[in-house]
Amino acid sequence: MESNLNKVLSMNRQQLSGQLYKYTNVMKGWQYRWFSVDAQGGLLSYYLCEPAGEDSSSSSHIVGSTPRGQVHLAGAVICPSDEDSKTFTVNCASGDMLKLRAVDARARQEWVDGLRAVVESHSNSTGTALPPRDQLAAHDAFGAARQQLQQTELSNAALARAIENLAGPLSNTDPDLLMVKALSAASTHCLLQCLGLLQRHQELVPDPRLEQSF
């Protein structure tokens, strides 16, 4: 697989580094970042940067020398987006997801091909690779679990507020209500810890028997 990796790197005019838009959140939207891949280490790093205009291959616009963020590519799934011809996602084995946008369709394809070559090289060498369909299914399952837990956290917070703001015949210091509040908080915390353990297990110690049971 190393030859395939070297082939993709030699054909990629960006050498797996350059400016991409990164979706941050609803408030900040898309932000320019400088991305760089350590092909040997299997790491994708991104830095704060200033827009470089037409010269998107220059690294002189990086702000500072410390990466703003860094993800491992072993076991990751690189998915071109259906929403347009420029956007793609990097779905990491850890559960992290980067939503990125290249300058055009050609640049996106170069990034997708290059990142997939790095993923393939490192996943095969570490023995963490799953078939693409299974990888996507696992990421979908973890994403659905995270969304459900977010709703659970919101419900737990709403329950706590309702108990704290009680007025009338019931008191917010009622032992039974305090027990319900404590059990709700403990259960939510336990579920979050379980999801974190499953994500780390998938990334570090994949078990084929567990994969077949899902």
Salt bridges, closest charged atoms under 4 A:
GLU83 OE1 - LYS99 NZ 3.21
GLU83 OE2 - ARG101 NH2 3.83
ASP84 OD2 - ARG101 NH2 3.53
GLU110 OE1 - ARG13 NE 3.48
GLU110 OE2 - ARG106 NE 3.69
GLU164 OE2 - LYS181 NZ 2.80
ASP207 OD2 - ARG209 NH2 3.12
